[in-house]
């Protein structure tokens, strides 16, 4: 793309850097708020499992973003994996 070399960021990195740190919340609080088991959320953050549509919807609602924001991040990351 126009000679740019832009790598994708993993969903876990984005959540940590753009939501956990600035809002001073922890992973357990997010998992509880979006209604998924903490273990599953930890696996998502570490890259052990991929983001699925139901979880992307929950993240979008919780952080007032769009479903397409999360799916776009996922697709961009997978493109450069």
C-alpha positions in Angstrom: 0.0 0.0 0.0 1.9 3.0 -1.3 5.2 1.7 0.0 4.1 1.7 3.6 5.1 -1.1 5.9 2.5 -1.0 8.7 2.2 -4.0 10.8 -1.1 -4.9 12.5 -1.5 -4.8 16.3 -2.9 -7.7 18.1 -6.3 -7.1 19.8 -4.8 -7.7 23.2 -2.2 -4.9 22.6 -4.9 -2.5 21.6 -7.1 -3.3 24.6 -4.2 -2.9 27.0 -2.8 0.3 25.5 -6.0 2.1 24.5 -8.4 1.0 27.1 -6.9 -0.6 30.2 -4.1 1.8 30.8 -5.9 5.1 30.0 -9.1 4.2 31.9 -7.1 2.6 34.8 -9.2 -0.6 34.7 -8.1 -4.2 35.0 -8.7 -7.2 32.8 -11.1 -8.8 35.4 -13.3 -5.7 35.4 -13.5 -5.7 31.6 -14.3 -9.4 31.4 -17.0 -9.0 34.0 -18.5 -5.9 32.3 -18.7 -7.6 28.9 -19.9 -10.8 30.3 -17.2 -13.3 29.4 -15.2 -15.6 31.7 -12.0 -14.0 32.9 -9.9 -16.9 31.6 -11.4 -16.5 28.1 -10.6 -12.7 28.2 -7.0 -13.4 29.3 -6.6 -15.9 26.4 -7.9 -13.2 24.0 -5.4 -10.7 25.3 -2.5 -13.1 25.0 -3.5 -14.2 21.5 -4.3 -17.8 22.5 -7.8 -17.4 21.0 -9.0 -15.2 18.2 -11.6 -12.5 18.5 -15.1 -13.7 17.5 -18.1 -11.7 16.5 -20.0 -12.0 19.7 -17.0 -10.8 21.7 -16.3 -8.0 19.2 -19.9 -6.9 19.7 -19.5 -6.9 23.5 -16.2 -4.9 23.2 -17.9 -2.4 20.9 -20.7 -1.8 23.3 -18.5 -1.6 26.4 -16.0 0.9 24.8 -18.5 2.8 22.7 -16.8 1.8 19.5 -18.2 -0.1 16.5 -18.2 -3.8 15.7 -16.2 -2.9 12.5 -13.5 -1.2 14.6 -12.7 -4.6 16.3 -13.2 -6.7 13.2 -11.0 -4.3 11.2 -8.2 -4.6 13.8 -8.5 -8.3 13.7 -8.4 -8.4 9.9 -5.5 -6.0 9.7 -3.5 -8.0 12.3 -4.2 -11.3 10.5 -3.0 -9.8 7.2 0.5 -9.1 8.7 0.7 -12.2 10.9 
